[in-house]
């Protein structure tokens, strides 16, 4: 048996503790090609909110009465796949539970990188860091000398974007909410940080970027996106990563400056991490080098216990995390 979180109802607006429950589930038999994994770390991420809706998207929705899933790092307990042995550390998507039996083809054995803890493969060396890296350098084609604006810069992806951009020779303006998070983003090396809770984003961004911006990494949507459109330079590139401002509100974003896309020849590029799975080798090499050089640090908000997973997830929408939100089992 294992314990797993299941969706019990689809939320209307902000999810609540009534929308999911922790239950016992039977593990399937360990047939040929299957692997039994015990999870040590779970990831909760904003994109999971969309999976609670019954809509078609780039990732299937959670099904009511079935275990939810998400990124996890665990250790192999028993294997019927010759590519894995007991004791191997693996990355997979059977999160939201303490144990799982999954096909070996659904697992990635963690590379041996001295000094790197397994949990980093849910952070800077995983979905989080990969989203930041590929979004900034590939989707937005950011380069040395660019002025980069990053929303949710104290969050998991945003904090990685700030550090990658600085390591690659860019000027970085971050946005964060409240003095503590502003101070955190400054500690990452951001050249300027605006506090979006202190006043209109557009006024703060105009003051921070009087010459405009070349790149916007969007984790928020809404007011931040509109402000970035207002100050974007000619040929500005936007990496459209997320829109957490709108995930629970159901309110459409009003973009007053959308027409500047035409006149300034801006490019807004949507992307997801899995678009770049074929480039993970160079990604590990480059990110590993930045980490070894002290250019890329991680900060986690760690919640302990499988029973706290839903609360950790809900905390993403109230600013409870600084950096990556992880659940330690």
N, C-alpha and C positions, 0 to 999 in steps of 0.2 A: 504494500500500500504506500501511497504518497499523499502529501497534502498539496492542494492546488487551489488557486483563485479562479472562480467562475463568474461570468457575467450573469446576473439574475434578471436585469431589466435594462432597457436602453435609456440613458439619461436625457432629460429635457433641459438644456442649458448646462450649468455646472454639475458634474457628477457628484454623487453623494455616497455615503457608506451603505445606502440601501440598494445600490446598483450592482453590488458584487458580494460574494461570500466565500469564505475559506472552507473547503470541504475535503473529505478523504476520497481518493480515487484509486482504483486498482491499476497496478502497472501491468502492461501486457507481457506475455511470455517472451523470453529472450531468444528469438529465433535467429536463423542465419542472417548475418549482415547487420544485426542489431547491437546496440551498445547501451548499457545501463550507466547513467551518469548521476552523481550526487552534486547538486549545485552549491557553490560557495558564495557567489556574488550575483545579484540580479540588478538589471538596469530598468529604470522607469523613465520614460521620455514623453515629451508633449505630443508627439505624433500618435501615441496610443489613444488619445482622446477621439480622434477621427475614426479609429477602429471600433469604437463603441456604437457608432451609427451604422445602420443597415444600408450603406450606400457603396456603390462600386468605386474603387480607387486603386492606386498602385499596389496596395497590400490588402488582402481580404479582411472583412470585418470580423470582430469577435462574434462567436455564436453563443446565444443564450443557452446556459446549461452545459457548456463545454469549457475545459480549461483555457484560460487566456495564455498568450505566449509573448515573448519578448527576449531581448538579449540577456544571456547568462554565461557565466564562466563556472565550470565545475571540474570534477575529477572523475575519471573512468573507474567504476567499481568492478564491472565485468564486461567482457567484450566477446562477441561472436563475429567480429569483423577483423581480419588480419592486419588492418592498418592501424588498429588501436589496441593498447594494452592497459591493464589495470594500473592506475597511478598517473596516466597521461592527463595533463591539463588541456581542456578543450573549450572552445567558444561555440555557442549554438543559440538557437532561438526558442528553446523550450524553457523559458523563464516563467515567472509567476508561480513557481512550485519548488518543492525542495528536492525532488528526484524525478527522473524521467527515463524512459526507454525510447530511444530514437534510432533511426537508420544511421549507420556510419557515414553515409553520404551527406547527412545533415550537420556533421561536425567538422570543425576546423581545429587541428592540433596546434597549440600555441607554439610559435617559434621560440627557440632558446635564445633569449636576449639578456645577457648578464646585467643584474641590477634593476631589471624591469619586473614589477610584480604582476601576477595574472590579472588583477583588477584593471590594470592599464589598458587591457584589450577591450574593456567596455568604455574606456575614456579616450585618452589621446591617441591610442593605437587601435581604436575600434571605430564603431559607428560615429561616435562624437567627434573624435579627431579627424576621421576620414571625411565626414561631412564638412568640417571647417576647411580642411586642406583642399579637397577637390572643388568645393564651392568657390573658395577664394581664388585659387590659382588656375583652375580650369574653366568653371562656369563663368566666372567674372574676369578671367584673363588678367588678374592683377599682377603688377610688376613693380620693380624698384622705382621709387619716386612718386608713385601714386598717392593720392590722399584718399584714405579709406574710412568710411563711416560704418560702425558696427552697432546694431541694436541688440538689446539683451546681452550686453558685453560682460556681465558678471555671471551669465549662465554657462552651461557646459560647453556648448558649441561656440558661443560668442567669446568666451575667455580664450579658447584655443585660436580663434580667428585673430584676436588682438595680438597674440604672441607670435603666430606664424607671420603675420604682416610685418611686425617689427623686425623679426629675424631676416626677412626678405627685403628690408630697406625701404619700407613704406612709412608714411605719416598716418597715424591712427587716431581717430576720434571715436570714443565709445559713448554709449548711453546706458545708464544704470539707474536704479531707483533707490534713493536714500543715501545719506552720507557714508554709511559703512560699505555699501557696494561700490559707490564712487571711489572710495579710497582703495578698495580691492583692485578695481580696474586700473587705477593709476599705478598700483604696485606691479602690475603686469607689464608696464612700460608704455601705456597709452600716452600720446602726446597731450591730449585733452579729453576730459570726460564731462558730459552733461548729465544733470540730474533731471530725468523726465518728470519726476514728481514735484519739482520746484517751480514749474511754469511751462508754457507752451513749448513743445519740442522745436517747432520751426524757428522761433526767436532764438532759442539757445543754440541751435545748429548754425544759423546765420552768423552768430557771434563767434562760434568756434571755428567756422570754415568760411571766412570772408571771401576767399578765392574759389569757393565751391568744392565739390568732391568728384573724384574720378570713379570711385567704386563704392557701392553700398551693399553690405551683407545683411539681408533682411531676415530676422527671426521673429518679427513682431507684426508687420503689416500696419494697417490703420494710420494713425497720426505720424508715426515714424516714416512710413513709406511715403506719405504725402510730403513730409518735410524734405526727404531725400530727393524727391522729384523736383522740388522747388529750388534746390541748390546744385543739382547735377550739372556738371560741365558738358561741353560738347563731347559726344562719343562715350559718355559715362556708361559703365556696365554694372548691372544689378544682379547679384546672386539671390534668387528667390528661394529661401530655405524654409521659412515657416511664417505663420501669421497668428501667433498665440493670442493676440488681442481679440481675435474674432472666433476662436475655437468654441467658446461656450455661449457667446452673446447672440449668435444668429443674426447679427446686424451687419448689413453690407457696408463695406468701406467706402467712404466718400473721398474721392481724390480730386481736390481742387486744381492740382497742378499737372494733371495727367497729359494735357496737351503739350507740355514741354518735351515729352518723349519724341514727338515729331520734329520740332524745331531744333532740338539739341542732338538728334540722332541717337538717342539712348537705346541700350539693349537690356531688356529684362529677361533673364534666363532662369527658367525653372530647372531643378535637378534633384536627384535623390542619390544617396550613397551607392546603391547597387548599380548605378550606371557605370561605376568605375572599378568594379571588382577585378577586372583584368589588369589593373595597375597597382594592385596591393603590394607587389614586390618593391618597386621604387618608392612607394609611400612609406613602407616600413623602414627602408634604408634612410630616407630623408628625414622622417620624423624621429627615428632613433638617433640620428646624428644631432639633431637640434636638442633632443632631450639630454644626450650625453654632454653637450656643450653648455648646458644650463640655460638655454634659450627658451625652453618650453617646459613649464612646470604645471602640475595639476593640483587642483583643489577639489575636494569632494565634500559633499554633505552626506554623511553615512547614517542610515537608520538601521537599527539592529532587529532582526527577527522577521520571519516570513509573515507573521500576523500583522506586521506594520507596513506591508508593501502597499496596500491601498492608500493608507494615510500619506505615505511618501509620494505616491503618484499625485494625489490631490494637492499636496504642498507645492507642486510645480506651478500651479495656477494662482497661488497666493504669495509667491516670492519667498517661499520657505527655504529655498536652496541657494547657495553660492557655489558656483562650479557644478560639477557633475553630481546628480542625485543617485546614490547607490543604496542597495539593501544588502546587508551582510547576514548570511545565514550561519 
